[in-house]
Amino acid sequence: MERERYQGNYPSHPRPASSDMSVNTRTVRRRPRLSNVSRSNTSTTSSATVVEPDTKVKVPPTASQIKPLPPPPRSLSLSFHQHDFNSMVVYADSAVQYHISICMNCFIPSSFITIVRRLHEKGEFVSSFEMGISTQRATVNMHGTEKLMDAVLSRTGRKSDDRVWQWKWDDKPGCVLGWHRDTPVRYCYDLDAAGRPVGPVLAAFVVGALTPDAQDRAPQPASLKVSPDGLHVVDHIMTSALVVERKRLTPSPMSMNSIFN
């Protein structure tokens, strides 16, 4: 009788109806397929790294939540008005910006001190300078620091059209200014290393009239218009404008006929 070949299953034999013998049954365990293992591992790994998309709808901010942009800086127009016998006030849009007073040096009655304060007579100290007929050298004080006038203010050019008054408080940006021309309008610029005016106009000073005009109208007060580019050094512009105007009105040794008018 030919031996049966194993095909993966055992041949079935009928069991006896009644038998006391125990039959040992062998169980064949099949190895799991690699495809099943890899699929299960892949699904586990991929499920751990999947990021759910953001399904929230972003609502744009309302008009009340949007902060408005600050308005662009505007030019500052200042006008000088006599206040009493030894002081004047500087207005901008009907509001006082500076208070300027003059006091005499009691030891040298021919030398006067100009004091600039903010808003009113007892306001914040801005600057001061002393000039006059004296053997002492003129001085200028900015925010509590005093220097000799000759070290701060100098002049180049002989003719009025070419004349530049140089105001150099220190080497910081914005502290080297130049006033070009004398009358009727004087313009303020930044100065380069060679002392030439550069950049936009920082301010314009209009000389005030000292006497009424032909129609007997009141004299036009002096005015100073500071552009947005010059607002960060407005105190230096104000002080240097006063000093240069004082210099312009003071007779020079070349032109004076008499010391006193």
URNORNOR-V774433 format. One record per residue. N is the residue number from 0. RES is the residue in three letters. PSI is psi in whole degrees, -180 to 180 (* if undefined). OMEGA is omega in radians with two decimals (none if undefined). D_LAST is the distance of its C-alpha to the last C-alpha in whole Angstrom. Layout:
# URNORNOR-V774433
N	RES	PSI	OMEGA	D_LAST
N	RES	PSI	OMEGA	D_LAST
This chain:
# URNORNOR-V774433
0	MET	131	-3.06	157
1	GLU	137	-3.12	153
2	ARG	136	-3.13	150
3	GLU	136	3.10	148
4	ARG	145	3.14	144
5	TYR	122	-3.12	141
6	GLN	16	-3.11	139
7	GLY	-17	3.09	136
8	ASN	145	3.10	139
9	TYR	147	3.07	142
10	PRO	141	-3.13	145
11	SER	132	3.08	146
12	HIS	136	3.11	149
13	PRO	134	3.12	151
14	ARG	145	3.10	151
15	PRO	148	-3.06	154
16	ALA	-42	3.13	154
17	SER	120	-3.12	155
18	SER	138	3.10	154
19	ASP	-5	-3.10	153
20	MET	141	3.09	152
21	SER	134	-3.10	148
22	VAL	125	3.09	146
23	ASN	120	-3.14	143
24	THR	124	3.13	140
25	ARG	135	3.14	138
26	THR	127	-3.13	135
27	VAL	120	3.13	133
28	ARG	125	3.13	129
29	ARG	141	3.08	127
30	ARG	141	3.11	124
31	PRO	145	3.12	121
32	ARG	142	3.14	119
33	LEU	-32	-3.13	116
34	SER	-38	3.13	115
35	ASN	-39	-3.13	115
36	VAL	-47	-3.10	113
37	SER	-37	3.13	110
38	ARG	-42	-3.14	110
39	SER	-41	3.12	110
40	ASN	-41	-3.12	107
41	THR	-41	3.14	105
42	SER	-35	3.12	105
43	THR	-43	-3.13	104
44	THR	-45	-3.11	101
45	SER	-33	3.13	100
46	SER	-25	3.14	100
47	ALA	-23	-3.07	98
48	THR	-2	-3.13	95
49	VAL	129	3.12	95
50	VAL	125	-3.14	91
51	GLU	134	3.11	91
52	PRO	149	3.13	89
53	ASP	111	-3.10	86
54	THR	4	3.14	87
55	LYS	137	3.13	84
56	VAL	122	-3.14	82
57	LYS	122	-3.13	78
58	VAL	126	3.12	77
59	PRO	148	-3.13	73
60	PRO	148	3.11	70
61	THR	171	-3.12	70
62	ALA	-32	3.14	66
63	SER	-22	-3.13	66
64	GLN	-17	-3.13	66
65	ILE	124	3.13	64
66	LYS	128	3.14	60
67	PRO	148	3.10	58
68	LEU	145	3.11	55
69	PRO	147	-3.14	52
70	PRO	148	3.11	49
71	PRO	148	-3.14	47
72	PRO	146	3.13	44
73	ARG	162	3.07	41
74	SER	149	3.13	37
75	LEU	114	-3.14	35
76	SER	119	-3.09	32
77	LEU	143	3.08	29
78	SER	142	-3.06	27
79	PHE	130	-3.12	24
80	HIS	137	3.10	23
81	GLN	132	-3.11	21
82	HIS	-52	3.03	23
83	ASP	-162	-2.98	22
84	PHE	-24	-3.09	19
85	ASN	23	3.13	19
86	SER	160	3.02	21
87	MET	160	-3.14	22
88	VAL	152	-3.14	26
89	VAL	120	-3.08	27
90	TYR	151	2.94	30
91	ALA	113	-3.09	33
92	ASP	49	3.08	36
93	SER	12	3.10	34
94	ALA	135	-3.12	35
95	VAL	130	3.10	32
96	GLN	-39	-3.12	32
97	TYR	150	3.00	29
98	HIS	125	-3.07	27
99	ILE	124	-3.12	23
100	SER	157	3.13	22
101	ILE	132	3.06	19
102	CYS	154	-3.07	20
103	MET	144	3.01	18
104	ASN	113	-3.02	20
105	CYS	-28	3.11	21
106	PHE	-25	3.12	22
107	ILE	85	-3.04	18
108	PRO	-15	3.11	16
109	SER	6	3.12	13
110	SER	133	-3.06	15
111	PHE	149	-3.11	16
112	ILE	126	3.06	19
113	THR	127	-3.09	20
114	ILE	129	3.13	24
115	VAL	124	3.08	26
116	ARG	158	-3.13	29
117	ARG	132	3.01	32
118	LEU	-56	-3.04	33
119	HIS	-178	-3.02	31
120	GLU	-32	-3.14	30
121	LYS	20	-3.12	33
122	GLY	-173	-3.11	34
123	GLU	134	3.12	34
124	PHE	130	3.12	32
125	VAL	-56	-3.08	31
126	SER	170	3.04	28
127	SER	156	3.04	25
128	PHE	149	-3.13	22
129	GLU	127	3.13	20
130	MET	155	3.10	17
131	GLY	-167	3.10	14
132	ILE	104	-3.04	13
133	SER	154	3.03	17
134	THR	-16	3.09	20
135	GLN	150	3.13	22
136	ARG	145	-3.14	22
137	ALA	148	-3.12	21
138	THR	160	3.08	24
139	VAL	143	-3.08	25
140	ASN	125	3.09	28
141	MET	115	3.07	30
142	HIS	36	3.05	33
143	GLY	-5	3.12	33
144	THR	124	-3.08	33
145	GLU	139	3.10	30
146	LYS	162	3.05	29
147	LEU	140	-3.10	27
148	MET	-38	-3.12	24
149	ASP	-26	3.13	25
150	ALA	-16	-3.09	28
151	VAL	-42	-3.03	28
152	LEU	132	3.08	25
153	SER	166	-3.09	25
154	ARG	141	3.06	24
155	THR	151	3.13	27
156	GLY	139	-3.14	26
157	ARG	-41	-3.13	24
158	LYS	155	-3.09	24
159	SER	-37	-3.11	23
160	ASP	-26	-3.11	26
161	ASP	-4	-3.03	28
162	ARG	134	3.10	25
163	VAL	122	3.02	26
164	TRP	122	-3.10	25
165	GLN	123	3.09	28
166	TRP	109	-3.11	28
167	LYS	98	3.13	31
168	TRP	-45	3.01	32
169	ASP	-172	-3.06	36
170	ASP	7	3.13	38
171	LYS	151	3.11	40
172	PRO	134	3.13	40
173	GLY	-10	-3.13	37
174	CYS	8	3.05	35
175	VAL	100	-3.05	34
176	LEU	157	3.09	31
177	GLY	130	3.06	29
178	TRP	121	-3.07	27
179	HIS	134	-3.14	27
180	ARG	169	-3.08	24
181	ASP	-52	-3.07	21
182	THR	156	-0.12	21
183	PRO	-14	3.13	22
184	VAL	133	3.12	25
185	ARG	130	-3.06	25
186	TYR	142	-3.12	28
187	CYS	133	3.13	30
188	TYR	166	2.83	33
189	ASP	154	3.13	35
190	LEU	143	3.07	35
191	ASP	-174	-3.09	38
192	ALA	-26	3.14	39
193	ALA	1	3.13	38
194	GLY	18	3.13	34
195	ARG	142	3.10	35
196	PRO	134	3.12	34
197	VAL	162	3.04	38
198	GLY	-172	-3.12	39
199	PRO	165	3.09	38
200	VAL	127	3.12	35
201	LEU	-35	-3.10	34
202	ALA	162	3.08	31
203	ALA	126	3.14	29
204	PHE	124	3.12	25
205	VAL	122	-3.11	24
206	VAL	135	3.13	20
207	GLY	152	3.09	19
208	ALA	140	-3.11	18
209	LEU	-20	-3.10	15
210	THR	158	3.09	16
211	PRO	156	-3.14	20
212	ASP	-172	-3.08	22
213	ALA	-27	3.13	24
214	GLN	16	3.08	27
215	ASP	30	3.05	24
216	ARG	158	-3.11	25
217	ALA	145	-3.13	23
218	PRO	140	3.11	21
219	GLN	125	-3.12	23
220	PRO	157	3.06	22
221	ALA	151	-3.11	22
222	SER	156	3.13	25
223	LEU	121	3.11	27
224	LYS	119	-3.11	31
225	VAL	125	-3.14	33
226	SER	165	3.09	36
227	PRO	-31	3.13	39
228	ASP	-16	-3.11	39
229	GLY	3	-3.08	36
230	LEU	-28	-3.09	37
231	HIS	-14	3.10	38
232	VAL	35	-3.04	35
233	VAL	-32	3.12	33
234	ASP	-40	3.09	31
235	HIS	-37	3.10	30
236	ILE	-45	-3.13	29
237	MET	-50	-3.08	27
238	THR	-45	-3.13	25
239	SER	-34	3.09	25
240	ALA	-41	3.11	23
241	LEU	-42	-3.13	20
242	VAL	-45	-3.12	20
243	VAL	-39	3.10	20
244	GLU	-37	3.07	17
245	ARG	-42	3.10	15
246	LYS	-41	-3.10	15
247	ARG	-38	-3.09	15
248	LEU	-10	3.11	11
249	THR	127	-3.12	10
250	PRO	142	3.12	10
251	SER	160	3.12	13
252	PRO	-25	-3.11	14
253	MET	-29	-3.00	15
254	SER	-12	-3.03	13
255	MET	138	3.05	9
256	ASN	-27	3.13	9
257	SER	151	-3.13	7
258	ILE	-43	-3.13	7
259	PHE	145	3.13	4
260	ASN	*	none	0
